[in-house]
C-alpha cells in the first residue's frame, strides 16, 4: 500500500507524466514557446586574489 501511495504522489507531482530523464531537454520543451534569450557575457579578466580564512 505504501508503494501505491508513492506512485500516486509521484504521478500527481509530475502532472501524470513520467519523470523526465533529461532535465535540460525537459526545461527546453517547457519554455520553447517563449523563444530564446541571447545573453551578453561579461569580458574575461584576471582572477581576483582568493581570500584566506584563518
C-alpha positions in Angstrom: 0.0 0.0 0.0 2.9 2.4 0.8 4.3 1.9 -2.7 0.9 2.6 -4.3 0.8 5.9 -2.4 4.3 6.8 -3.6 3.3 6.1 -7.2 0.1 8.2 -6.8 2.1 11.1 -5.3 4.8 10.9 -7.9 2.2 10.9 -10.7 0.4 13.8 -9.1 3.5 15.9 -8.7 4.6 15.2 -12.3 1.1 16.0 -13.7 0.5 12.4 -14.7 3.7 12.3 -16.8 6.7 10.1 -16.2 9.6 11.9 -14.6 11.9 13.5 -17.2 15.2 11.7 -17.6 17.0 14.7 -19.2 16.3 17.9 -17.2 17.8 20.2 -19.8 15.6 18.7 -22.5 12.6 18.9 -20.3 13.3 22.6 -19.5 13.8 23.5 -23.2 10.5 21.8 -24.0 8.6 23.6 -21.3 9.9 27.1 -22.2 10.3 26.7 -26.0 7.1 28.6 -26.7 8.6 31.8 -25.0 11.5 31.9 -27.5 15.2 32.1 -26.9 17.3 34.6 -25.0 20.7 35.9 -26.0 22.8 36.8 -23.0 25.8 39.1 -23.3 28.7 37.6 -21.4 30.9 39.9 -19.4 34.5 40.2 -20.6 37.0 37.9 -19.1 39.8 39.2 -16.9 42.3 38.1 -14.4 41.1 36.3 -11.3 40.9 38.2 -8.0 43.1 37.1 -5.2 41.4 34.4 -3.1 40.6 35.3 0.5 42.5 33.5 3.3 40.4 32.4 6.2 42.2 31.5 9.5 
